Amino acid sequence: MPKVIGLGGLFFKSADTDAMREWYGRVLGLSFEDWGGTVFTPATAAAHPGAATVFSAFAADTGYFAPSDAAFMFNLMVDDLDGMLARCAKHGVTPIKTTPDEGMGRFAHIMDNEGRKIELWEPRAISSEV
């Protein structure tokens, strides 16, 4: 039986794609290909125990995406949350929220240059013990 095997991409509109790519490159260190996007390989995530891709709907009235008014939020896996937040700070981007380890890892929320909320996640291996 056919089944979905993962997220194949995340595509979104931008008011200024050049500025958006420049911001994500400068602040988060993403490298963009000539065609305009970046590729995250499964092997990179697989090298970090606990890493996964989540697909989840939130209630229409959720406040979790605030202060963004977008109908979606990015969650980007990082290998070193403290290092990434230090990189962000060098570019004037400070977290609007940080969350201590909740069992799945640590989280921080930042806003991109167009007002989209980004959840940075440093995954942690999930214990198989109950």
C-alpha beads as a LAMMPS data file, in Angstrom:
LAMMPS data file: protein, C-alpha beads

130 atoms
129 bonds

1 atom types
1 bond types

-500.0 500.0 xlo xhi
-500.0 500.0 ylo yhi
-500.0 500.0 zlo zhi

Masses

1 110.0

Atoms # bond

1 1 1 0.000 0.000 0.000
2 1 1 1.402 3.446 -0.874
3 1 1 2.403 5.678 2.029
4 1 1 3.986 9.061 2.668
5 1 1 7.648 8.576 3.559
6 1 1 8.633 12.078 4.631
7 1 1 8.619 15.769 3.930
8 1 1 10.020 16.400 0.474
9 1 1 10.336 20.159 0.770
10 1 1 9.067 23.339 2.317
11 1 1 8.125 26.051 -0.153
12 1 1 6.876 29.517 0.757
13 1 1 6.311 32.935 -0.752
14 1 1 8.663 35.804 0.015
15 1 1 8.260 39.511 -0.648
16 1 1 11.997 39.764 -1.475
17 1 1 13.615 36.393 -2.189
18 1 1 17.135 37.830 -2.502
19 1 1 16.895 39.532 0.911
20 1 1 15.311 36.427 2.404
21 1 1 18.122 34.183 1.139
22 1 1 20.742 36.690 2.301
23 1 1 19.189 36.756 5.815
24 1 1 18.992 32.958 6.123
25 1 1 22.566 32.656 4.832
26 1 1 24.004 35.342 7.098
27 1 1 22.027 34.594 10.273
28 1 1 21.566 30.810 10.100
29 1 1 24.427 29.870 7.782
30 1 1 22.301 28.257 5.062
31 1 1 23.910 27.899 1.643
32 1 1 21.592 28.355 -1.316
33 1 1 21.989 26.673 -4.691
34 1 1 21.784 28.611 -7.966
35 1 1 18.170 27.493 -8.356
36 1 1 17.267 29.331 -5.103
37 1 1 16.903 26.636 -2.467
38 1 1 18.948 24.583 -0.047
39 1 1 18.891 20.822 0.449
40 1 1 19.004 19.072 3.809
41 1 1 20.022 15.448 3.307
42 1 1 18.474 12.703 5.454
43 1 1 21.973 11.467 6.346
44 1 1 22.801 14.748 8.079
45 1 1 19.745 14.538 10.327
46 1 1 20.199 10.795 10.846
47 1 1 23.636 11.489 12.332
48 1 1 21.915 13.254 15.255
49 1 1 20.004 10.836 17.503
50 1 1 16.497 12.051 18.188
51 1 1 16.251 14.102 14.989
52 1 1 12.998 13.713 13.078
53 1 1 10.607 15.564 10.819
54 1 1 7.249 16.412 12.348
55 1 1 4.063 17.146 10.415
56 1 1 1.391 18.597 12.694
57 1 1 -1.718 20.754 12.458
58 1 1 -2.400 23.309 15.176
59 1 1 -5.769 24.806 16.119
60 1 1 -6.660 27.920 14.106
61 1 1 -6.611 30.021 17.279
62 1 1 -3.235 28.815 18.582
63 1 1 -0.957 31.432 20.049
64 1 1 2.102 29.230 19.533
65 1 1 3.118 30.938 16.278
66 1 1 2.863 34.459 17.787
67 1 1 4.073 37.078 17.323
68 1 1 4.044 35.988 13.671
69 1 1 0.707 36.293 11.899
70 1 1 1.691 33.606 9.366
71 1 1 -0.424 30.452 9.261
72 1 1 2.704 28.296 9.630
73 1 1 6.006 28.133 11.476
74 1 1 9.357 26.612 10.542
75 1 1 11.160 24.179 12.823
76 1 1 14.803 23.857 11.858
77 1 1 17.011 21.184 13.453
78 1 1 20.402 22.453 14.605
79 1 1 23.396 20.537 15.914
80 1 1 24.411 23.195 18.470
81 1 1 21.662 25.488 19.754
82 1 1 23.976 27.634 21.888
83 1 1 26.343 28.111 18.952
84 1 1 23.466 28.951 16.613
85 1 1 22.041 31.503 19.059
86 1 1 25.497 33.079 19.375
87 1 1 25.657 33.288 15.569
88 1 1 22.190 34.879 15.491
89 1 1 23.175 37.403 18.187
90 1 1 26.149 38.534 16.065
91 1 1 23.580 39.589 13.465
92 1 1 21.205 41.289 15.904
93 1 1 18.748 38.389 16.083
94 1 1 17.785 37.440 19.622
95 1 1 15.437 34.667 20.689
96 1 1 11.911 35.644 21.617
97 1 1 11.642 32.421 23.617
98 1 1 13.915 29.630 24.808
99 1 1 12.791 26.323 26.237
100 1 1 14.919 24.050 28.394
101 1 1 15.264 20.398 27.493
102 1 1 11.771 18.903 27.335
103 1 1 12.919 15.341 26.707
104 1 1 13.084 15.789 22.927
105 1 1 15.791 18.437 23.149
106 1 1 16.128 22.180 23.538
107 1 1 14.257 24.863 21.602
108 1 1 14.529 28.580 20.845
109 1 1 12.228 30.806 18.806
110 1 1 13.462 33.614 16.549
111 1 1 11.823 35.734 13.860
112 1 1 13.097 35.945 10.281
113 1 1 13.461 39.131 8.254
114 1 1 9.860 38.910 6.980
115 1 1 8.185 38.149 10.331
116 1 1 7.985 34.354 10.147
117 1 1 8.601 32.510 13.384
118 1 1 11.388 29.934 13.339
119 1 1 11.701 27.283 16.001
120 1 1 15.313 26.143 16.330
121 1 1 15.563 22.630 17.752
122 1 1 18.605 20.804 19.054
123 1 1 17.316 17.214 19.132
124 1 1 18.197 14.819 21.892
125 1 1 18.080 11.069 21.678
126 1 1 14.835 9.841 23.170
127 1 1 15.342 7.270 25.880
128 1 1 13.674 3.929 25.278
129 1 1 13.214 3.552 29.025
130 1 1 9.726 4.186 30.381

Bonds

1 1 1 2
2 1 2 3
3 1 3 4
4 1 4 5
5 1 5 6
6 1 6 7
7 1 7 8
8 1 8 9
9 1 9 10
10 1 10 11
11 1 11 12
12 1 12 13
13 1 13 14
14 1 14 15
15 1 15 16
16 1 16 17
17 1 17 18
18 1 18 19
19 1 19 20
20 1 20 21
21 1 21 22
22 1 22 23
23 1 23 24
24 1 24 25
25 1 25 26
26 1 26 27
27 1 27 28
28 1 28 29
29 1 29 30
30 1 30 31
31 1 31 32
32 1 32 33
33 1 33 34
34 1 34 35
35 1 35 36
36 1 36 37
37 1 37 38
38 1 38 39
39 1 39 40
40 1 40 41
41 1 41 42
42 1 42 43
43 1 43 44
44 1 44 45
45 1 45 46
46 1 46 47
47 1 47 48
48 1 48 49
49 1 49 50
50 1 50 51
51 1 51 52
52 1 52 53
53 1 53 54
54 1 54 55
55 1 55 56
56 1 56 57
57 1 57 58
58 1 58 59
59 1 59 60
60 1 60 61
61 1 61 62
62 1 62 63
63 1 63 64
64 1 64 65
65 1 65 66
66 1 66 67
67 1 67 68
68 1 68 69
69 1 69 70
70 1 70 71
71 1 71 72
72 1 72 73
73 1 73 74
74 1 74 75
75 1 75 76
76 1 76 77
77 1 77 78
78 1 78 79
79 1 79 80
80 1 80 81
81 1 81 82
82 1 82 83
83 1 83 84
84 1 84 85
85 1 85 86
86 1 86 87
87 1 87 88
88 1 88 89
89 1 89 90
90 1 90 91
91 1 91 92
92 1 92 93
93 1 93 94
94 1 94 95
95 1 95 96
96 1 96 97
97 1 97 98
98 1 98 99
99 1 99 100
100 1 100 101
101 1 101 102
102 1 102 103
103 1 103 104
104 1 104 105
105 1 105 106
106 1 106 107
107 1 107 108
108 1 108 109
109 1 109 110
110 1 110 111
111 1 111 112
112 1 112 113
113 1 113 114
114 1 114 115
115 1 115 116
116 1 116 117
117 1 117 118
118 1 118 119
119 1 119 120
120 1 120 121
121 1 121 122
122 1 122 123
123 1 123 124
124 1 124 125
125 1 125 126
126 1 126 127
127 1 127 128
128 1 128 129
129 1 129 130
